[in-house]
Amino acid sequence: MIVAASCVTLTGAVPEGWMVAGSQPAKYAAGVDTTVLYQGHRSAYLKSKEQMTGGFGTLMQSFDAKNYLGKRVRFSAAVKTEDVHS
């Protein structure tokens, strides 16, 4: 899975402000792919380290919603998958 993440700064492998979570986060690798761009922005990726994980992983971020109380918030994303098996 590739998730578009605009204006990211690298600290280690995971973009700053993002984290790998889920039921099996240690079984997933995440980082920034500078070769896959979306509307001119680098993309973040999440990929399984194993063929079958028996759980799930997520690349996510959280923030304090206090600054957005009473305001309209719009979320959009682009997702590209490769070699996904169920």
N, CA and C of each residue as an Amber inpcrd file, in Angstrom:
protein
   258
   0.8400000  -1.1550000   0.0000000   0.0000000   0.0000000   0.0000000
   0.8950000   1.2300000   0.0000000   0.5470000   2.2050000  -0.7770000
   1.2780000   3.4670000  -0.8170000   0.2920000   4.5740000  -0.4980000
   0.6130000   5.3790000   0.4680000  -0.2630000   6.4580000   0.8950000
   0.4040000   7.7790000   0.5640000  -0.2820000   8.6460000  -0.1320000
   0.2920000   9.9550000  -0.4560000   0.4210000  10.7690000   0.8220000
   1.5940000  11.3180000   1.0310000   1.8230000  12.1320000   2.2320000
   2.5900000  13.3660000   1.8090000   1.9250000  14.4840000   1.7810000
   2.5870000  15.6960000   1.3320000   3.3870000  16.3260000   2.4610000
   4.3940000  17.0950000   2.0940000   5.2550000  17.8590000   2.9850000
   5.7660000  17.0440000   4.1660000   6.3920000  15.9040000   3.8860000
   6.9450000  15.0850000   4.9540000   8.4250000  15.3790000   5.1310000
   8.9100000  15.2490000   6.3370000  10.3230000  15.3740000   6.6620000
  10.7590000  14.0590000   7.2620000  11.8580000  13.5240000   6.8070000
  12.2900000  12.2210000   7.2980000  13.0070000  12.3160000   8.6290000
  12.6400000  11.4420000   9.5250000  13.3800000  11.1810000  10.7510000
  13.4010000   9.6630000  10.8700000  14.5150000   9.0520000  10.5180000
  14.5300000   7.5960000  10.4310000  13.7930000   7.1780000   9.1850000
  13.0420000   6.0670000   9.2550000  12.3390000   5.5540000   8.0880000
  10.9210000   6.1090000   7.9560000  10.2600000   6.3560000   9.0560000
   8.8660000   6.7940000   9.0220000   8.8160000   8.3230000   8.9520000
   7.9410000   8.8830000   8.1030000   7.8340000  10.3480000   8.0240000
   7.5260000  10.9620000   9.3870000   8.0620000  12.1370000   9.6470000
   7.8450000  12.8150000  10.9190000   6.3600000  13.0110000  11.1750000
   5.9260000  12.7100000  12.3760000   4.5250000  12.8510000  12.7410000
   3.6840000  11.6270000  12.4260000   4.2560000  10.6160000  11.8120000
   3.5480000   9.3940000  11.4550000   4.0640000   8.2500000  12.3100000
   3.2640000   7.1860000  12.4330000   3.6870000   6.0000000  13.1700000
   3.0960000   4.7490000  12.5310000   3.7880000   3.6400000  12.7310000
   3.2710000   2.3480000  12.2900000   2.5310000   1.7510000  13.4790000
   1.3020000   1.3260000  13.2510000   0.4680000   0.7540000  14.3110000
  -0.2760000  -0.4480000  13.7460000  -1.2580000  -0.9500000  14.4650000
  -2.0570000  -2.0830000  14.0250000  -1.8890000  -3.2520000  14.9720000
  -2.3970000  -4.4170000  14.5870000  -2.2950000  -5.5960000  15.4460000
  -0.9110000  -6.2380000  15.3790000  -0.1620000  -5.9870000  14.3040000
   1.1760000  -6.5630000  14.1270000   2.1470000  -5.5200000  13.5560000
   2.3330000  -4.3730000  14.1900000   3.1470000  -3.3140000  13.5890000
   4.5970000  -3.6920000  13.3300000   5.1600000  -4.5860000  14.1190000
   6.5580000  -4.9800000  13.9250000   6.7630000  -5.7710000  12.6310000
   5.6940000  -6.2670000  12.0570000   5.7850000  -7.0470000  10.8210000
   5.6910000  -6.1730000   9.5660000   5.7000000  -4.8450000   9.7470000
   5.5740000  -3.9200000   8.6280000   6.7090000  -2.9160000   8.6220000
   7.1170000  -2.5140000   7.4260000   8.1350000  -1.4720000   7.2460000
   7.4590000  -0.2780000   6.5930000   7.8730000   0.9170000   6.9830000
   7.3010000   2.1360000   6.4180000   8.4170000   3.1140000   6.1240000
   8.1790000   3.9910000   5.1830000   9.1570000   5.0070000   4.8380000
   8.6200000   5.9300000   3.7700000   9.5210000   6.6820000   3.1720000
   9.1570000   7.6130000   2.1120000   9.7830000   7.1480000   0.8180000
   8.9900000   7.1100000  -0.2260000   9.4600000   6.7330000  -1.5530000
   9.5770000   7.9970000  -2.3850000  10.7930000   8.4070000  -2.6950000
  10.9970000   9.6460000  -3.4540000  10.8290000   9.4390000  -4.9560000
  10.6500000   8.1800000  -5.3940000  10.4700000   7.9270000  -6.8260000
   9.0050000   7.8730000  -7.2360000   8.1170000   7.5830000  -6.2910000
   6.6760000   7.5610000  -6.5690000   6.1000000   8.8660000  -6.0470000
   5.6920000   9.7260000  -6.9870000   5.1570000  11.0390000  -6.6150000
   3.6610000  11.0940000  -6.8900000   2.9630000  11.8950000  -6.1060000
   1.5550000  12.1620000  -6.3570000   1.3780000  13.6690000  -6.3540000
   0.9880000  14.2100000  -7.4730000   0.8290000  15.6570000  -7.6580000
   2.0760000  16.4110000  -7.1870000   3.2470000  15.8370000  -7.5030000
   4.5160000  16.4720000  -7.1990000   5.0550000  16.2210000  -5.8020000
   4.3110000  15.5000000  -4.9660000   4.7310000  15.2250000  -3.5940000
   5.2390000  13.7900000  -3.4660000   6.2120000  13.6200000  -2.5970000
   6.6930000  12.2720000  -2.3110000   5.5840000  11.4520000  -1.6830000
   5.7110000  10.1470000  -1.7340000   4.6950000   9.2850000  -1.1390000
   5.3060000   8.4720000  -0.0050000   4.4670000   8.0900000   0.9160000
   4.8750000   7.2040000   1.9990000   4.4300000   5.8000000   1.6320000
   5.1340000   4.8030000   2.1520000   4.7390000   3.4210000   1.8770000
   4.6560000   2.6310000   3.1680000   3.8650000   1.5850000   3.1200000
   3.7440000   0.6100000   4.1890000   3.7730000  -0.7420000   3.5150000
   4.7200000  -1.5880000   3.8970000   4.7860000  -2.9090000   3.2740000
   5.0830000  -3.9650000   4.3180000   4.5510000  -5.1420000   4.0620000
   4.7370000  -6.2650000   4.9600000   6.1600000  -6.7940000   4.8270000
   6.7610000  -7.1650000   5.9400000   8.0900000  -7.7750000   5.9340000
   8.0020000  -9.2730000   5.6650000   6.8000000  -9.8370000   5.7970000
   6.5700000 -11.2660000   5.6210000   5.4790000 -11.4790000   4.5740000
   5.4740000 -12.6720000   3.9730000   4.4520000 -12.9890000   2.9660000
   3.0580000 -12.9850000   3.5840000   2.8670000 -13.6620000   4.6940000
   1.5850000 -13.7110000   5.3920000   1.8150000 -13.2330000   6.8200000
   1.0970000 -12.2260000   7.2660000   1.3650000 -11.6440000   8.5700000
   0.4450000 -12.1480000   9.6790000  -0.7630000 -12.5610000   9.3630000
  -1.7050000 -12.9760000  10.3880000  -2.2470000 -11.8050000  11.1950000
  -2.0980000 -10.6200000  10.7270000  -2.5810000  -9.4230000  11.4070000
  -2.5820000  -8.2740000  10.4120000  -2.5770000  -7.0460000  10.9270000
  -2.5710000  -5.9120000  10.0160000  -1.6570000  -4.8170000  10.5510000
  -1.2440000  -3.9590000   9.6520000  -0.4290000  -2.8080000  10.0080000
  -1.0230000  -1.5610000   9.3930000  -0.7780000  -0.4390000  10.0150000
  -1.2600000   0.8360000   9.5040000  -0.1480000   1.8750000   9.5730000
  -0.1760000   2.8150000   8.6920000   0.6840000   3.9900000   8.7570000
  -0.2600000   5.1340000   9.0820000  -0.0980000   5.7200000  10.2430000
  -1.0940000   6.6920000  10.6960000  -0.4440000   7.8640000  11.4150000
  -1.2420000   8.8770000  11.6290000  -0.8190000  10.0030000  12.4340000
  -2.0040000  10.4500000  13.2760000  -1.7130000  11.0880000  14.3880000
  -2.7760000  11.6490000  15.2060000  -2.3320000  13.0360000  15.6470000
  -3.3050000  13.8640000  15.9630000  -3.0030000  15.2340000  16.3630000
  -4.1250000  15.7180000  17.2790000  -3.8590000  16.7730000  17.9970000
  -4.8410000  17.3680000  18.8830000  -5.8810000  18.1040000  18.0400000
  -7.1290000  17.7380000  18.1840000  -8.1990000  18.3280000  17.3810000
  -8.6910000  19.6650000  17.9320000  -8.1200000  20.1300000  19.0280000
  -8.5680000  21.3740000  19.6690000  -8.5830000  22.5510000  18.6960000
  -7.5810000  22.6440000  17.8320000  -7.5130000  23.7590000  16.8860000
  -8.5820000  23.6930000  15.7950000  -9.2860000  22.5780000  15.7070000
 -10.2620000  22.3920000  14.6300000 -11.7030000  22.3620000  15.1400000
 -11.9120000  22.5870000  16.4350000 -13.2680000  22.5620000  16.9900000
 -14.1530000  23.5870000  16.2840000 -15.3210000  23.1410000  15.8470000
 -16.2730000  24.0290000  15.1910000 -15.9260000  24.3650000  13.7540000
 -14.8640000  23.7680000  13.2170000 -14.4530000  24.0480000  11.8420000
 -14.6990000  22.8330000  10.9600000 -14.8660000  23.0900000   9.6910000
 -15.0080000  22.0170000   8.7160000 -13.6110000  21.5020000   8.3810000
 -13.4540000  20.1940000   8.4040000 -12.1750000  19.5620000   8.0830000
 -12.3910000  18.6520000   6.8880000 -11.5370000  18.7600000   5.9110000
 -11.6300000  17.9250000   4.7220000 -10.4100000  17.0170000   4.6710000
 -10.6430000  15.7540000   4.4310000  -9.5770000  14.7610000   4.3260000
  -9.6190000  14.1440000   2.9330000  -8.4640000  14.0030000   2.3280000
  -8.3990000  13.2930000   1.0530000  -7.0980000  12.5060000   1.0180000
  -7.1120000  11.4300000   0.2660000  -5.9320000  10.5720000   0.1740000
  -5.9440000   9.8370000  -1.1530000  -4.7860000   9.3840000  -1.5510000
  -4.6520000   8.5240000  -2.7240000  -3.9330000   7.2630000  -2.2600000
  -4.4380000   6.1180000  -2.6580000  -3.8520000   4.8620000  -2.2380000
  -3.5530000   4.0150000  -3.4740000  -2.3650000   3.4520000  -3.4970000
  -1.9600000   2.5630000  -4.5730000  -1.5570000   1.2510000  -3.9170000
  -2.0350000   0.1340000  -4.4360000  -1.6720000  -1.1640000  -3.8780000
  -0.8830000  -1.9690000  -4.8930000  -0.0840000  -2.8790000  -4.3730000
   0.7390000  -3.7410000  -5.2050000   0.8520000  -5.0820000  -4.5140000
   0.6480000  -6.1710000  -5.2190000   0.8100000  -7.5240000  -4.6780000
   0.0280000  -7.7310000  -3.3870000  -1.2290000  -7.3060000  -3.3460000
  -2.0630000  -7.4830000  -2.1700000  -2.7800000  -8.8170000  -2.2980000
  -2.6750000  -9.6150000  -1.2490000  -3.3150000 -10.9400000  -1.2310000
  -4.2060000 -11.0380000  -0.0130000  -5.3390000 -11.6990000  -0.1680000
  -6.2400000 -11.8660000   0.9930000  -6.1300000 -13.2570000   1.5560000
